[in-house]
Amino acid sequence: MESVLFQPLVDALASGRSQVIVDAATLFNAADLAEFIEQNIDNETGRSLFQNLPMSLRAKVLGFTTPGTQLELTEETPLGELALLTAEMPSDDRVDFFNLLEEPRQKQLIRKLNEEDRKDLTALLAYPEGTAGALMSTDYAVFESGITAGEAIDILRKTAEDKETIYQSYVVDKEGTLIGVVSLRRLIIAKPDTVVDSLLATGLVSTHTDTAQDDVARLITKYDLLALPVLDDNNHLTGIITYDDAMDVIEEEATEDIHKGGSVSKLDTGIATAPPFSLYRSRIQWLVILVFANIFTGAGIAHFEDIIGAHLALLFFMPLLVASAGNAGAQSATLVIRGIATGEVVNRDWFRLFNKELLVASALGLTMAITVWAVGIFRAEIAIATTVAITMIAVVLAGGLIGILLPLLLNRLGVDPASASIPLITTIADVSGVLIYFSIATVILGT
């Protein structure tokens, strides 16, 4: 399907004629062109297409490619041409690309930019990574208070091509303090002599340059915004963050949380392009930690050697019980971590969630206990079946409560609750399950 989709590009590239290639490229969206380049980056076809694109389209396409591909496409680009390319990029994409470059290349490039682009880039680079300031774009539509709707539309006609969006425009006073936002719809509907101040939307939502990017994404999704204005400490408008940037943040944060949930450290690139050593480094730390954590499971088993020696049938049920504890913990942890991430769960909810999990986990454990008791009767004596059934209730309850409380505790301590990874939860539940199982067995079966 993809080869058929891109066949016009393949045919145009085979011709070797620049104009034919440009004409074929105009049939595609910039995101599709980026996909074709990503697929063909290793066979020079992707590079050839990129180099034949007009500079404005080349800049747009570059923004849709992965960081690794961006470096590959531009590593041999002459400095003057690279300056023209970055000048065509939206201000937020320009910052991201600039941060990918080696420091010597950065210094050379910034000297080649014109004064306006240099000042803009320098200002955006000053904001810490992961904040609204680092994420925002300075390419926004802005009007000074007091102008008419007709004047505002004239301004948009002249400047719209260079703006991230014109569906929302911002009105400021002479000092640059944000007064409000006006939609393109209201400007078009209003009479030309209507003052824009009377068209401002109510309930203005804004953020500050030091706001964390995940909080910015929540604001945009909560209020269903096309763009969110960003203010400095003096409430001066300094930039905007558009909904597509917020979606990128949400995807990035979700990916990071999924990796943490699987005990995988952050990757600089995707798995498809990450080198083997990077994948090794992202996984080895937690695996080694969990190896040492599992030593406690072995120590627990060793402590109960006498009861195990007297009733070898207990070993048959141990994997089942330990796995049930871990699975229950993983389920509850997944629910509460996601609840914290979406803002649905806060620290003060711990007691309510604890009581709810106490009820739910008890019911789950009882249901599973009935099943495992029947298996126990078939496999061993009634005393062992009873031991296994009681243990099932206890370990599922313990696993569920561990999965609820550990993420909440980490959140209270200011640690990302996603760090309460599923392997960590299951390891703790495993150790607890072994201790609970053989303690109950000791009480019921004796030695």
LOMAR-744541 format. One line per field, with one value per residue (C-alpha): residue in three letters; chain; residue number from 1; x, y, z. Coordinates in steps of 0.1 Angstrom, whole numbers, plus 5000, padded with zeros to 4 digits. Layout:
REM residues N
drenkol: ALA|...
sevo: A|...
torpa: NUM|...
c1: X|...
c2: Y|...
c3: Z|...
This chain:
REM residues 447
drenkol: MET|GLU|SER|VAL|LEU|PHE|GLN|PRO|LEU|VAL|ASP|ALA|LEU|ALA|SER|GLY|ARG|SER|GLN|VAL|ILE|VAL|ASP|ALA|ALA|THR|LEU|PHE|ASN|ALA|ALA|ASP|LEU|ALA|GLU|PHE|ILE|GLU|GLN|ASN|ILE|ASP|ASN|GLU|THR|GLY|ARG|SER|LEU|PHE|GLN|ASN|LEU|PRO|MET|SER|LEU|ARG|ALA|LYS|VAL|LEU|GLY|PHE|THR|THR|PRO|GLY|THR|GLN|LEU|GLU|LEU|THR|GLU|GLU|THR|PRO|LEU|GLY|GLU|LEU|ALA|LEU|LEU|THR|ALA|GLU|MET|PRO|SER|ASP|ASP|ARG|VAL|ASP|PHE|PHE|ASN|LEU|LEU|GLU|GLU|PRO|ARG|GLN|LYS|GLN|LEU|ILE|ARG|LYS|LEU|ASN|GLU|GLU|ASP|ARG|LYS|ASP|LEU|THR|ALA|LEU|LEU|ALA|TYR|PRO|GLU|GLY|THR|ALA|GLY|ALA|LEU|MET|SER|THR|ASP|TYR|ALA|VAL|PHE|GLU|SER|GLY|ILE|THR|ALA|GLY|GLU|ALA|ILE|ASP|ILE|LEU|ARG|LYS|THR|ALA|GLU|ASP|LYS|GLU|THR|ILE|TYR|GLN|SER|TYR|VAL|VAL|ASP|LYS|GLU|GLY|THR|LEU|ILE|GLY|VAL|VAL|SER|LEU|ARG|ARG|LEU|ILE|ILE|ALA|LYS|PRO|ASP|THR|VAL|VAL|ASP|SER|LEU|LEU|ALA|THR|GLY|LEU|VAL|SER|THR|HIS|THR|ASP|THR|ALA|GLN|ASP|ASP|VAL|ALA|ARG|LEU|ILE|THR|LYS|TYR|ASP|LEU|LEU|ALA|LEU|PRO|VAL|LEU|ASP|ASP|ASN|ASN|HIS|LEU|THR|GLY|ILE|ILE|THR|TYR|ASP|ASP|ALA|MET|ASP|VAL|ILE|GLU|GLU|GLU|ALA|THR|GLU|ASP|ILE|HIS|LYS|GLY|GLY|SER|VAL|SER|LYS|LEU|ASP|THR|GLY|ILE|ALA|THR|ALA|PRO|PRO|PHE|SER|LEU|TYR|ARG|SER|ARG|ILE|GLN|TRP|LEU|VAL|ILE|LEU|VAL|PHE|ALA|ASN|ILE|PHE|THR|GLY|ALA|GLY|ILE|ALA|HIS|PHE|GLU|ASP|ILE|ILE|GLY|ALA|HIS|LEU|ALA|LEU|LEU|PHE|PHE|MET|PRO|LEU|LEU|VAL|ALA|SER|ALA|GLY|ASN|ALA|GLY|ALA|GLN|SER|ALA|THR|LEU|VAL|ILE|ARG|GLY|ILE|ALA|THR|GLY|GLU|VAL|VAL|ASN|ARG|ASP|TRP|PHE|ARG|LEU|PHE|ASN|LYS|GLU|LEU|LEU|VAL|ALA|SER|ALA|LEU|GLY|LEU|THR|MET|ALA|ILE|THR|VAL|TRP|ALA|VAL|GLY|ILE|PHE|ARG|ALA|GLU|ILE|ALA|ILE|ALA|THR|THR|VAL|ALA|ILE|THR|MET|ILE|ALA|VAL|VAL|LEU|ALA|GLY|GLY|LEU|ILE|GLY|ILE|LEU|LEU|PRO|LEU|LEU|LEU|ASN|ARG|LEU|GLY|VAL|ASP|PRO|ALA|SER|ALA|SER|ILE|PRO|LEU|ILE|THR|THR|ILE|ALA|ASP|VAL|SER|GLY|VAL|LEU|ILE|TYR|PHE|SER|ILE|ALA|THR|VAL|ILE|LEU|GLY|THR
sevo: A|A|A|A|A|A|A|A|A|A|A|A|A|A|A|A|A|A|A|A|A|A|A|A|A|A|A|A|A|A|A|A|A|A|A|A|A|A|A|A|A|A|A|A|A|A|A|A|A|A|A|A|A|A|A|A|A|A|A|A|A|A|A|A|A|A|A|A|A|A|A|A|A|A|A|A|A|A|A|A|A|A|A|A|A|A|A|A|A|A|A|A|A|A|A|A|A|A|A|A|A|A|A|A|A|A|A|A|A|A|A|A|A|A|A|A|A|A|A|A|A|A|A|A|A|A|A|A|A|A|A|A|A|A|A|A|A|A|A|A|A|A|A|A|A|A|A|A|A|A|A|A|A|A|A|A|A|A|A|A|A|A|A|A|A|A|A|A|A|A|A|A|A|A|A|A|A|A|A|A|A|A|A|A|A|A|A|A|A|A|A|A|A|A|A|A|A|A|A|A|A|A|A|A|A|A|A|A|A|A|A|A|A|A|A|A|A|A|A|A|A|A|A|A|A|A|A|A|A|A|A|A|A|A|A|A|A|A|A|A|A|A|A|A|A|A|A|A|A|A|A|A|A|A|A|A|A|A|A|A|A|A|A|A|A|A|A|A|A|A|A|A|A|A|A|A|A|A|A|A|A|A|A|A|A|A|A|A|A|A|A|A|A|A|A|A|A|A|A|A|A|A|A|A|A|A|A|A|A|A|A|A|A|A|A|A|A|A|A|A|A|A|A|A|A|A|A|A|A|A|A|A|A|A|A|A|A|A|A|A|A|A|A|A|A|A|A|A|A|A|A|A|A|A|A|A|A|A|A|A|A|A|A|A|A|A|A|A|A|A|A|A|A|A|A|A|A|A|A|A|A|A|A|A|A|A|A|A|A|A|A|A|A|A|A|A|A|A|A|A|A|A|A|A|A|A|A|A|A|A|A|A|A|A|A|A|A|A|A|A|A|A|A|A|A|A|A|A|A|A|A|A|A|A|A|A|A|A|A|A|A|A|A|A|A|A|A
torpa: 1|2|3|4|5|6|7|8|9|10|11|12|13|14|15|16|17|18|19|20|21|22|23|24|25|26|27|28|29|30|31|32|33|34|35|36|37|38|39|40|41|42|43|44|45|46|47|48|49|50|51|52|53|54|55|56|57|58|59|60|61|62|63|64|65|66|67|68|69|70|71|72|73|74|75|76|77|78|79|80|81|82|83|84|85|86|87|88|89|90|91|92|93|94|95|96|97|98|99|100|101|102|103|104|105|106|107|108|109|110|111|112|113|114|115|116|117|118|119|120|121|122|123|124|125|126|127|128|129|130|131|132|133|134|135|136|137|138|139|140|141|142|143|144|145|146|147|148|149|150|151|152|153|154|155|156|157|158|159|160|161|162|163|164|165|166|167|168|169|170|171|172|173|174|175|176|177|178|179|180|181|182|183|184|185|186|187|188|189|190|191|192|193|194|195|196|197|198|199|200|201|202|203|204|205|206|207|208|209|210|211|212|213|214|215|216|217|218|219|220|221|222|223|224|225|226|227|228|229|230|231|232|233|234|235|236|237|238|239|240|241|242|243|244|245|246|247|248|249|250|251|252|253|254|255|256|257|258|259|260|261|262|263|264|265|266|267|268|269|270|271|272|273|274|275|276|277|278|279|280|281|282|283|284|285|286|287|288|289|290|291|292|293|294|295|296|297|298|299|300|301|302|303|304|305|306|307|308|309|310|311|312|313|314|315|316|317|318|319|320|321|322|323|324|325|326|327|328|329|330|331|332|333|334|335|336|337|338|339|340|341|342|343|344|345|346|347|348|349|350|351|352|353|354|355|356|357|358|359|360|361|362|363|364|365|366|367|368|369|370|371|372|373|374|375|376|377|378|379|380|381|382|383|384|385|386|387|388|389|390|391|392|393|394|395|396|397|398|399|400|401|402|403|404|405|406|407|408|409|410|411|412|413|414|415|416|417|418|419|420|421|422|423|424|425|426|427|428|429|430|431|432|433|434|435|436|437|438|439|440|441|442|443|444|445|446|447
c1: 5000|5028|5048|5017|5010|5045|5049|5047|5076|5096|5090|5099|5131|5140|5137|5164|5148|5144|5112|5095|5105|5091|5058|5054|5062|5035|5009|5018|5014|5046|5041|5038|5070|5087|5075|5089|5122|5123|5116|5144|5170|5195|5193|5199|5164|5152|5181|5176|5140|5149|5176|5153|5125|5120|5135|5102|5088|5121|5119|5083|5092|5122|5100|5081|5111|5128|5158|5182|5169|5172|5209|5214|5197|5216|5251|5266|5245|5267|5264|5249|5222|5216|5210|5184|5167|5165|5152|5123|5114|5088|5105|5098|5110|5141|5150|5145|5167|5194|5196|5204|5236|5271|5282|5308|5281|5257|5282|5288|5251|5240|5265|5249|5214|5200|5197|5160|5162|5193|5177|5145|5165|5187|5157|5140|5172|5173|5142|5148|5140|5105|5089|5064|5091|5111|5080|5064|5065|5069|5052|5017|4992|4990|4971|4974|4944|4921|4923|4892|4882|4889|4924|4930|4920|4943|4972|4964|4964|4999|5014|4994|5019|5045|5022|5016|4979|4955|4924|4932|4948|4960|4953|4979|4983|5012|5035|5028|5005|4980|4944|4926|4921|4899|4889|4891|4854|4845|4867|4851|4815|4821|4816|4849|4847|4841|4869|4886|4885|4847|4852|4875|4865|4856|4874|4910|4933|4970|5002|5037|5071|5082|5051|5059|5051|5029|5008|5006|4993|4966|4954|4951|4932|4910|4899|4900|4922|4937|4965|4976|4992|5024|5033|5065|5068|5054|5023|5037|5028|5059|5046|5020|5018|4995|4974|4997|5027|5006|4998|5035|5041|5013|5028|5062|5050|5030|5059|5082|5056|5052|5090|5092|5063|5084|5116|5132|5151|5144|5156|5169|5154|5128|5135|5138|5168|5183|5218|5221|5242|5216|5189|5212|5219|5182|5173|5203|5200|5166|5173|5203|5183|5155|5179|5190|5154|5145|5172|5147|5123|5150|5158|5122|5120|5152|5137|5108|5128|5114|5077|5085|5104|5075|5049|5065|5031|5033|5059|5034|5012|5039|5043|5006|5002|5032|5021|4986|5001|5022|4993|4970|4996|5003|4966|4960|4993|4984|4951|4964|4995|4972|4948|4977|4989|4955|4949|4920|4938|4956|4974|4944|4925|4947|4923|4893|4913|4927|4892|4880|4909|4904|4869|4878|4910|4892|4864|4890|4910|4879|4869|4903|4905|4875|4890|4924|4908|4892|4926|4941|4916|4924|4962|4968|4951|4924|4947|4970|4940|4927|4962|4964|4929|4935|4969|4953|4930|4958|4983|4958|4948|4985|4994|4965|4972|5009|5000|4978|5000|5034|5027|5008|5038|5062|5039|5038|5076|5078|5090|5073|5048|5055|5088|5067|5072|5053|5084|5091|5056|5055|5089|5077|5045|5064|5085|5054|5036|5063|5064|5026|5023|5047|5037|5001|5013|5033|5003|4979|5002|5027|5062
c2: 5000|5024|5017|5025|5056|5070|5057|5093|5103|5072|5078|5115|5107|5082|5109|5129|5162|5187|5203|5169|5160|5193|5188|5153|5164|5191|5162|5151|5165|5174|5146|5121|5134|5130|5094|5086|5102|5082|5050|5057|5075|5046|5042|5079|5082|5100|5124|5131|5141|5163|5182|5188|5204|5241|5256|5264|5229|5214|5232|5220|5184|5185|5192|5160|5138|5122|5138|5112|5117|5155|5152|5127|5150|5181|5168|5177|5209|5240|5264|5292|5269|5255|5291|5296|5263|5271|5306|5290|5268|5277|5291|5261|5236|5258|5255|5217|5213|5237|5217|5185|5200|5197|5229|5240|5236|5256|5285|5286|5285|5312|5336|5330|5338|5373|5395|5390|5352|5351|5371|5350|5317|5330|5340|5307|5287|5305|5286|5253|5221|5208|5242|5262|5287|5260|5246|5279|5295|5332|5332|5343|5369|5399|5433|5464|5474|5499|5489|5479|5445|5458|5468|5435|5415|5437|5428|5391|5393|5407|5384|5352|5332|5334|5326|5293|5300|5329|5313|5329|5363|5381|5417|5435|5470|5493|5476|5442|5430|5405|5418|5390|5367|5372|5345|5348|5340|5370|5393|5382|5385|5418|5451|5466|5496|5474|5478|5444|5450|5444|5411|5395|5360|5356|5333|5339|5309|5315|5301|5312|5305|5283|5260|5224|5211|5183|5209|5230|5199|5193|5230|5227|5195|5206|5238|5224|5252|5258|5277|5287|5321|5321|5351|5362|5373|5407|5392|5402|5380|5361|5332|5306|5268|5252|5221|5200|5208|5197|5164|5158|5164|5140|5114|5120|5118|5087|5070|5079|5066|5034|5029|5036|5012|4985|4995|5010|5042|5070|5065|5094|5079|5052|5015|5012|5036|5032|5015|4982|4998|5024|4997|4977|5008|5016|4982|4969|4991|4980|4944|4943|4960|4935|4906|4917|4923|4887|4874|4881|4857|4830|4840|4836|4801|4791|4803|4779|4748|4727|4732|4728|4696|4682|4692|4692|4697|4734|4740|4731|4761|4786|4800|4803|4823|4845|4853|4862|4886|4903|4904|4920|4946|4954|4959|4983|5001|5007|5022|5045|5056|5065|5083|5104|5112|5124|5144|5122|5110|5132|5123|5131|5103|5076|5066|5064|5043|5021|5013|5007|4984|4966|4957|4949|4929|4909|4900|4891|4870|4852|4843|4831|4812|4792|4781|4772|4754|4730|4724|4719|4692|4674|4678|4674|4670|4693|4710|4721|4731|4753|4768|4777|4792|4814|4824|4834|4858|4873|4877|4892|4916|4924|4929|4951|4974|4976|4986|5013|5027|5027|5051|5074|5074|5082|5110|5124|5123|5143|5113|5104|5077|5060|5050|5025|5002|4970|4948|4966|4962|4925|4919|4934|4914|4882|4886|4893|4864|4839|4851|4851|4817|4798|4817|4806|4771|4770|4780|4755|4726|4729|4715
c3: 5000|5009|4978|4957|4977|4970|4935|4920|4941|4932|4895|4898|4916|4890|4863|4881|4871|4899|4887|4882|4917|4931|4912|4925|4961|4960|4957|4992|5027|5045|5070|5042|5026|5060|5062|5027|5037|5070|5050|5025|5045|5041|5003|4994|4979|5010|5009|4972|4978|5007|4988|4959|4979|4980|5012|5029|5023|5033|5066|5072|5063|5086|5115|5110|5110|5140|5156|5143|5107|5111|5119|5090|5065|5075|5086|5052|5046|5040|5069|5048|5034|5069|5082|5055|5064|5101|5093|5075|5105|5131|5161|5184|5158|5153|5189|5190|5159|5172|5205|5184|5170|5184|5202|5175|5149|5170|5174|5137|5128|5152|5137|5103|5114|5109|5140|5145|5143|5164|5192|5191|5192|5220|5241|5237|5245|5279|5291|5309|5290|5298|5306|5287|5277|5260|5242|5230|5196|5191|5158|5169|5157|5180|5178|5199|5219|5203|5166|5146|5133|5098|5107|5124|5093|5072|5096|5094|5056|5056|5083|5083|5063|5091|5120|5137|5137|5129|5143|5176|5179|5210|5221|5242|5256|5248|5273|5258|5287|5275|5276|5258|5228|5198|5173|5136|5134|5155|5135|5102|5115|5132|5114|5101|5125|5156|5182|5188|5226|5224|5207|5233|5245|5282|5306|5293|5300|5300|5315|5325|5310|5339|5339|5334|5299|5311|5330|5298|5279|5306|5303|5266|5267|5297|5280|5245|5233|5198|5214|5249|5255|5275|5298|5315|5351|5342|5324|5290|5262|5251|5230|5224|5226|5200|5205|5182|5204|5234|5217|5212|5249|5258|5236|5249|5286|5279|5263|5292|5317|5298|5297|5335|5341|5324|5342|5311|5313|5289|5253|5233|5201|5193|5195|5158|5156|5190|5190|5209|5236|5242|5246|5270|5291|5294|5307|5327|5357|5368|5359|5383|5410|5406|5408|5442|5452|5443|5466|5494|5478|5479|5515|5524|5509|5528|5561|5557|5546|5574|5564|5528|5534|5554|5527|5493|5477|5489|5461|5434|5444|5451|5415|5412|5444|5439|5403|5416|5441|5414|5389|5415|5424|5387|5380|5409|5403|5366|5376|5402|5382|5353|5376|5390|5355|5343|5376|5385|5416|5442|5474|5497|5479|5495|5523|5499|5474|5502|5514|5479|5471|5504|5492|5456|5463|5490|5465|5438|5463|5475|5439|5430|5463|5455|5422|5437|5466|5441|5425|5459|5468|5436|5439|5476|5510|5524|5548|5520|5499|5527|5532|5495|5495|5525|5511|5478|5496|5516|5487|5463|5490|5498|5462|5455|5485|5476|5440|5454|5481|5466|5437|5461|5485|5457|5445|5481|5482|5449|5429|5396|5405|5372|5389|5408|5378|5372|5377|5410|5422|5412|5429|5462|5459|5451|5483|5503|5488|5497|5533|5536|5520|5542|5573|5569|5560|5592|5613|5596|5589|5617|5613
